Amino acid sequence: MIRVNNDVYLNGQWLPVGEAKVSVEDRSCMFGDAVYEVLRYYDGKPFAPKLHVERMRHSLDAVSIPLPEEFERLPQISDELVRRNAMPHCKAYWQISRGVAPREHEAPAGLKPTVLVMTYEVPPLNVDAPAPRKRAILTPDLRWLRCDIKAVTLLANVIAKTHALRAGAQEAILHRDGVVTEGSATTVFIVRGGVLMTHPLSPLILGGITRATLLELARKHNIPAQERPFTVDQLLTADEVFISGTTTHVGAVTEIDRRTVGEGDVGPVTARLNRLLIEHILATVTQG
Ligand SMILES: Cc1ncc(COP(=O)(O)O)c(C=O)c1O
């Protein structure tokens, strides 16, 4: 939960969260006409802010929302908010909508985008913690065909995650035409015969920043890795399955639809990549 005395940044102003108001005619409200980013702060320092800026630029370009005036300064605004809220361990949420206009599908020209930045506290990263074990369910991917855009229209993701939680699981693994795409809010990796596999970059998945970091670490440390589609059957018979994301880091999926994955424990490749990721994040944020 956001603390009531927290500030947020809204369109150039620092405001307590309870006083920050967006018009009911904001296009995010009626059309979900907005894109967002979530990045993680470790002891007051963000991981990979430039990659988040670039992904947000991709999302904005893809939906033709013009870059707001403060776009390049988003990392500094976000850093300042983390300081103001005295929240060194947090996730920062950036959202840019197309702006405010009477409800018509087509947006009038010249709208000023609405820019919102918020922070949410999270526990500090425990360097020695093993990858947590997660239960998952399988569910059809009901999303649109531009999942590479980080759009706030997340209804299909919300439904999938809710089904997972109701089934006593923590994540929903999505599949389309028999192929595993990703999780409701994470990237999905499998390990078969020592080879790491994840869906290739395409409009069917979000280009996860943790995904890119893990693939880079795998290459650097000689863990064979392939970016190629894999089936539901390959998922269910994998030696290891794990999910990744900015706030999840690496989570070992040990059960899918109540069936045990591999040995039912955190596998060796998962454990290694979890360790490498945490070390890499901490080293990167410390160097600035
Ligand atoms: C659908 C989806 N896939 C993957 C991810 C992981 O992306 P990242 O590693 O950039 O957090 C997210 C994160 O929110 C997501 O929502």
The ligand as an ORCA input file, in Angstrom:
! r2SCAN-3c Opt
* xyz 0 1
  C       3.820     -9.067    -19.073
  C       5.175     -8.856    -18.473
  N       6.210     -9.587    -18.927
  C       7.447     -9.461    -18.410
  C       7.699     -8.548    -17.387
  C       9.087     -8.429    -16.833
  O       9.695     -7.253    -17.334
  P      10.880     -6.566    -16.537
  O      11.947     -7.588    -16.370
  O      11.285     -5.432    -17.416
  O      10.305     -6.109    -15.231
  C       6.658     -7.749    -16.907
  C       6.922     -6.771    -15.850
  O       6.068     -6.076    -15.406
  C       5.370     -7.904    -17.463
  O       4.339     -7.170    -17.019
*
